[in-house]
Structure formats: C-alpha cells, structure tokens
Amino acid sequence: MRKRVLASMLLATLLAISLVAAGCAPKEQTSDVVTVKIGAIFPLTGSAAATGVKLKYAVETAQEIINGEHPEIDLPLAKDAGLPGLGGAKVEFVFADHQANPEVAKSEAERLIENEDVVGLIGCYHSSCTKPASAAAETYGIPFVAGSSSSAALTERGLKYFVRIAPHDGKETEFFFEYLNYLNEKYDAGIKTVAMVYVDNEYGVHAAKMVDQWLEAKYAAQGYEKVADVKYPVAASNVDAEVQKVKAADPDVIFHASYINDMTMFVKAYKQFNVAPKAVISYCGGFQDPQFIVNLGDDANYFSGSNATIPAVIEKAEVLKKINEIYKSKSGVDFDGPSLEDFASAMVIADAINQAGSTDGDAIMEVLKEATFEAPYFMVGKIKFGEDGQNEFSASFMTQVLDGEYQAVWPEEAQTAEPVPDIPDWGDR
C-alpha cells in the first residue's frame, strides 16, 4: 500500500513538472527577460493615416524615453535604461495597421497576441476599432490601455482587462455644456440651441447619444434645446446636404464629432453656405489635429474643442516641453491632444509592467487598477483608473483657434487667451 502511495505521489510530481514545462502553469516572471513586447494598433494607412502616423511617433517617443537614459526628464522610467523592475528589460512596441476597419483591428490584435507574443496592447484611436480589438484582448487576458478613443461605451462593457486615458464623450459633453454656461454667464452669449453633427460610427453615434442624455438629465432644465441631429457617412466626400440641414435649423452652437478630413470639409461648406453660429465645438478628433489650421488657414479661426495640450501650453510645462522636443524631432510637429494621450498610454502600460515586475496579465492589471501614475505632461498631473477602467482625472481644457493659433480659453486658470464668444459672420472676417 505504501509503495502505491509513493508511486502516486511521484507520478503527480512528474505530471506537475511536465505541465510547467508545457506552459500550462500560471506565468511567472523570470529575471532573464530581455525584451517586453507591447502591441500598438493604429490607422497607419487609409483616410486617417496622417493621424495614425503621428500617434506612432508618439509611441516611439515613449519607447525612446523608456529604453534610453534621460535624467533631464522628470518622469518615471526616464532616468534608467529599460524597466528596472524587470532587470533593465527593454520595451518594444510592435505596430499594426487597422486601416480604420474594425474587423482588421480585431484580427491584428489576435495576430499580435498569438504570433508576436505581446503582453499588452494600446490603441486604436478610432473607438470603432478599439472596441473589437480590446474584446479580443479580453479573451486572451491581455491588458489593453486605450489612449485617445473616446466612446463612453468602451468603459461600459464590464471588461476586466481594459482601461482608458482620454475623457469619454459623456464627460466631454458635460464639459461642453458647462463651457456654454460660462460663455452665457460671463459674456452674455445667449447660447441655447444646439445642433449635433457626427460621423456614423461608434465614436460619432455615441457622442450624439451623450448629448441627448445630458439634455434629459440636466441641461434641458437650464434652457438648452437640441434643434438638429445630423449624421453623415464614414466615407462622405461631400457634406453640402448636411450643412444645409444645419443652416435650416439655425442653431446657436454646433457640437461636432468628426475626423480631420471631415472637419475640413464641413468648415469649407459652412463658409460656402454662410453658416456662422455663435460657437462650433469639437469632440476629440479632427479639430485637435494641427493640420486643421494648415488645411484651412484663417478660416480655422474661432472654432473650438476640448484638448489635452496645445503649443502655448507646451511652452509653459517643463517636462512636456522636453518630451515634445523628442517627439517633434520625429514627427516635425508639436504634440496635439490625441498624440499626447497615446504617448501616455505607452508610458502607463510600461510603468504598470515595471511596477508589477511581471508580464503576467493579471499582475499588470492589478497595478493598472490600483496605482496612481505620475503624468506631468498633462495639466492635471496624474492618471488613476476607476473600477470601470476610466481615467478619473481629465486632462482636457477648452481651446479655440485665434489668429491662427490654438489658445486655452477655459477654465480661466488654464487660459492663454480669452475666448471669442460669438463667431463673426463669414463676410465680416
């Protein structure tokens, strides 16, 4: 009997050893990790390629700061080369192109996990692509840190392995209405009627829903009213019909959920049809891209939108200014809001891996959910994820293009210039 027990114990031990060798046991970190791979999925070709390439430069900036020695930058992971929590292991961001196609985003996420052995993912700019890519990551137990995707629905799915840095469109919508209150109270702007113009995808449709929700919950009681709901196709090449709908509604303000090419088309059409409401305010997307001013010249003046950074603010922020120098050497332009948010996603996931001292997904997520991350490149200075994965500290402030430059116009403590509360008629500029 004793021999049988000993034999059974020996067999169990051998089986456990074989399972570990086969990779069936829980992953444990070893000190011989040389490179930690993290997938980065962006629109590197297609209609949003210009934006995607800038986001790629932002992540490459983070990689350079992490892997090099930058004692001049007061930022976690900048002073030492690599990840000290993993014996100086270097970080490699492996890029993938989702082409603004949700199905491609999903398949690229799966490819990076299965074939490239990435231990985390960041991306995807387009909320419609972040949604399936992060769902794939969830299946594999791989942490996903979204930088600039704004659809509130992304943090309403109850995912265990997903967090987001940018403020979602629900928070942005509340921010927009509070800005209108500020304009009405300080400048007697008389803004009450709103038109919602949005692209027909995850980003735009959910932003439009947030306007309805906030009106019902709070702002209709303050006298605000939506007078137009204008949705346009993702691949729109002409927006004359949509602009004429806006003109017929004659709103005091237009809320826009659009990308750079779309926003450029709309402004040109607004000028053509002489649509000049008191304000046009953009969710994160087209307006925040400095190409907006390049595309439109003086016609870009007076348009507004929430933003995480602008050149006027970069000049005043010591840490951000030094990071921006590295980014600008790669991209040729300054950080804009989305590129800085995706830079943050790269820094945060690397910092979480470093603090965890492990590439195990659960260990990384424990840090992501529990830690407060230093973020001196944002005006708020920190990042902390709530139970739903949403960053609790919004870095956004309201900006307006004045004399061809982005200026911070609200809150007042962030101002680099006072806002113009009523857009001049096109013929009076």
SVG drawing of the C-alpha trace seen along z (x, -y; Angstrom):
<svg xmlns="http://www.w3.org/2000/svg" viewBox="-36 -93 57 95">
<polyline fill="none" stroke="black" stroke-width="0.4" points="0.0,0.0 2.8,-2.4 4.6,-1.7 1.4,-2.6 1.0,-5.9 4.6,-6.8 4.2,-5.9 1.1,-8.1 2.9,-11.0 5.9,-10.5 3.5,-10.4 1.8,-13.6 5.1,-15.4 6.2,-14.4 2.9,-15.5 3.2,-18.9 6.7,-19.3 5.6,-18.4 2.7,-20.9 5.1,-23.7 7.4,-22.7 4.5,-22.7 3.5,-26.2 0.2,-25.1 1.0,-26.6 0.4,-30.3 3.0,-32.5 5.8,-33.6 8.3,-36.3 11.9,-35.4 14.9,-37.7 16.2,-36.8 13.6,-38.8 15.5,-40.9 12.6,-42.5 9.0,-43.1 6.7,-43.3 3.6,-45.5 1.3,-45.8 0.2,-49.2 -2.7,-49.3 -3.3,-52.5 -4.7,-53.6 -1.4,-53.7 -3.0,-53.6 -6.3,-54.9 -8.2,-58.1 -6.8,-58.6 -3.2,-57.6 -1.8,-61.1 -3.2,-60.9 -2.1,-57.3 1.5,-58.1 1.7,-60.9 0.3,-58.5 3.1,-56.1 5.7,-58.8 4.2,-59.5 4.6,-55.8 8.2,-55.7 8.9,-58.8 7.8,-56.9 9.9,-53.9 13.0,-56.1 12.4,-57.6 11.9,-54.2 14.8,-52.4 17.3,-55.2 18.6,-57.3 17.0,-60.7 17.9,-62.1 16.8,-65.6 13.2,-64.4 11.4,-64.1 9.3,-61.1 9.1,-57.5 11.2,-55.2 13.1,-58.1 16.2,-58.1 17.2,-54.5 17.5,-52.5 14.7,-49.9 12.4,-48.6 14.3,-48.3 11.5,-46.1 12.4,-43.5 16.2,-43.8 16.5,-46.6 14.5,-44.7 13.8,-46.9 10.4,-47.7 9.5,-47.0 6.2,-48.4 5.1,-46.2 2.9,-48.3 -0.1,-47.1 -2.3,-48.9 -6.1,-48.6 -6.8,-50.8 -9.8,-52.3 -11.5,-48.9 -12.9,-47.2 -12.5,-43.7 -8.9,-44.3 -8.4,-45.8 -9.7,-42.6 -7.6,-40.3 -4.5,-42.4 -5.0,-42.2 -5.2,-38.5 -2.2,-38.3 -0.1,-40.4 -1.1,-38.2 -0.7,-34.8 2.3,-35.4 4.2,-38.3 3.8,-37.3 2.8,-40.8 2.0,-41.1 -0.2,-44.2 -1.9,-46.3 -2.5,-50.0 -4.6,-51.9 -6.7,-52.2 -7.7,-55.9 -10.9,-55.0 -13.4,-53.9 -15.0,-51.6 -11.6,-49.7 -10.7,-49.9 -14.0,-48.1 -13.3,-44.7 -9.5,-44.9 -10.0,-45.2 -12.6,-42.5 -10.0,-40.2 -7.5,-41.2 -10.1,-40.3 -10.5,-36.8 -6.7,-36.2 -6.4,-38.0 -4.1,-40.7 -4.2,-44.2 -5.4,-46.9 -4.7,-50.6 -6.6,-53.0 -5.2,-56.4 -7.4,-58.7 -10.5,-56.6 -13.5,-58.5 -16.7,-56.4 -18.2,-56.1 -19.5,-52.7 -15.9,-51.3 -15.9,-51.5 -19.5,-50.3 -18.8,-46.7 -17.5,-45.4 -14.2,-44.3 -11.5,-43.2 -8.5,-43.9 -9.4,-47.4 -8.6,-50.9 -8.8,-54.3 -6.8,-57.5 -8.8,-60.1 -12.0,-61.6 -15.0,-59.8 -17.6,-61.6 -20.0,-61.7 -17.6,-63.7 -16.8,-65.9 -20.4,-66.6 -20.9,-67.8 -17.7,-69.8 -19.2,-71.5 -22.4,-72.5 -20.5,-73.9 -18.4,-75.9 -21.6,-77.3 -22.8,-78.2 -19.5,-80.1 -19.9,-82.0 -23.5,-82.8 -22.8,-84.0 -19.6,-86.0 -20.2,-87.2 -24.0,-87.2 -23.6,-84.9 -27.2,-83.9 -26.5,-80.3 -29.4,-78.0 -30.0,-75.9 -27.7,-73.0 -27.1,-71.1 -25.3,-67.8 -23.2,-66.8 -21.5,-63.4 -19.9,-60.6 -21.9,-57.4 -19.6,-55.1 -19.0,-54.1 -17.4,-57.5 -20.0,-59.7 -23.1,-57.8 -22.2,-57.5 -21.3,-61.2 -24.8,-62.1 -26.4,-59.8 -24.5,-61.6 -25.9,-65.0 -29.4,-63.5 -28.6,-62.0 -27.2,-65.2 -30.0,-67.3 -32.5,-65.0 -30.5,-64.7 -29.6,-68.3 -29.2,-70.9 -32.7,-71.0 -33.8,-72.3 -31.3,-75.1 -32.9,-76.1 -30.8,-74.2 -32.5,-72.5 -31.3,-70.3 -32.7,-71.6 -30.8,-69.4 -29.4,-65.9 -27.2,-65.5 -25.5,-62.2 -23.2,-61.6 -21.5,-58.5 -18.0,-57.5 -16.8,-57.7 -18.5,-61.0 -16.9,-63.0 -19.5,-65.9 -21.4,-67.3 -23.4,-70.1 -26.7,-68.4 -25.7,-68.0 -24.6,-71.6 -27.9,-72.8 -29.8,-70.9 -27.7,-72.7 -28.3,-76.1 -32.1,-75.5 -32.1,-74.7 -30.1,-77.9 -28.5,-76.7 -26.6,-78.9 -23.9,-76.2 -22.8,-73.1 -21.3,-70.1 -19.0,-68.2 -17.8,-64.5 -15.7,-64.4 -12.2,-63.4 -9.7,-65.8 -10.8,-65.3 -14.5,-65.5 -14.0,-68.6 -12.1,-70.3 -15.0,-69.6 -17.6,-70.9 -15.7,-74.2 -15.4,-74.8 -19.1,-74.1 -20.0,-76.3 -18.2,-79.1 -19.8,-78.4 -23.3,-78.4 -22.6,-81.2 -23.3,-79.1 -21.9,-81.0 -23.3,-80.0 -22.1,-81.6 -19.8,-78.6 -18.6,-75.3 -17.2,-72.9 -15.5,-69.6 -15.1,-66.4 -11.6,-64.8 -10.8,-64.2 -10.3,-66.4 -10.2,-69.9 -7.4,-68.9 -5.1,-68.0 -2.8,-71.0 -3.4,-70.0 -6.9,-71.6 -5.2,-75.1 -2.8,-74.1 -5.8,-72.9 -8.0,-76.0 -5.7,-78.9 -7.7,-81.9 -10.9,-80.0 -9.9,-77.8 -10.2,-80.8 -12.9,-80.8 -13.5,-77.1 -13.3,-75.4 -12.8,-72.0 -11.5,-70.1 -7.9,-69.3 -5.2,-67.7 -2.4,-70.0 -1.6,-72.9 1.8,-74.6 1.0,-77.5 0.7,-75.2 3.7,-73.0 5.9,-76.1 4.9,-76.6 5.3,-72.9 8.9,-72.0 8.6,-68.2 6.2,-68.3 8.5,-70.7 11.4,-68.3 9.3,-65.3 7.9,-67.4 11.4,-68.1 11.9,-64.3 8.5,-63.9 9.0,-66.9 12.3,-65.6 10.5,-62.5 7.2,-64.0 8.1,-67.5 5.1,-68.9 4.2,-69.5 2.1,-67.1 -1.6,-67.5 -4.2,-66.1 -4.6,-62.6 -0.9,-62.1 -0.2,-63.0 -2.9,-60.7 -1.4,-57.8 2.1,-58.7 0.5,-58.5 -0.9,-55.0 2.5,-53.8 4.1,-55.2 1.4,-53.9 1.4,-50.3 5.2,-50.2 5.1,-51.6 2.4,-49.1 4.6,-46.2 7.6,-47.6 5.7,-48.1 4.3,-44.6 7.7,-43.1 5.9,-40.7 4.5,-40.2 1.5,-38.3 -1.7,-40.0 -3.4,-39.8 -0.4,-41.2 -0.2,-44.1 -4.0,-44.8 -3.7,-44.8 -1.2,-47.7 -3.3,-49.5 -6.4,-49.4 -4.6,-50.2 -1.8,-52.7 -1.9,-56.4 0.5,-57.2 2.6,-60.3 1.7,-62.3 3.5,-65.7 2.9,-66.0 -0.8,-66.6 -2.1,-69.7 -3.8,-67.6 -0.5,-65.8 -1.8,-62.3 -3.7,-59.3 -5.9,-57.0 -8.3,-54.4 -11.6,-53.8 -13.4,-50.5 -14.8,-50.8 -11.3,-51.4 -11.9,-55.1 -9.3,-57.6 -10.7,-59.7 -8.6,-62.8 -9.5,-64.5 -6.6,-66.3 -8.8,-68.3 -9.3,-72.1 -11.3,-74.1 -9.3,-75.5 -10.1,-78.0 -8.2,-78.9 -7.4,-82.6 -5.2,-84.4 -4.2,-81.0 -3.1,-79.5 -4.7,-77.2 -5.3,-79.0 -6.6,-77.7 -9.8,-79.6 -11.4,-77.7 -11.2,-77.1 -9.9,-80.5 -7.0,-79.2 -5.8,-77.5 -6.3,-80.4 -3.7,-81.6 -6.3,-83.9 -9.9,-84.9 -12.5,-83.3 -14.3,-85.0 -17.9,-84.1 -19.6,-84.8 -18.1,-83.7 -18.1,-86.6 -20.2,-86.2 -18.0,-84.9 -18.4,-88.3 -17.2,-90.2 -13.9,-88.4"/>
</svg>
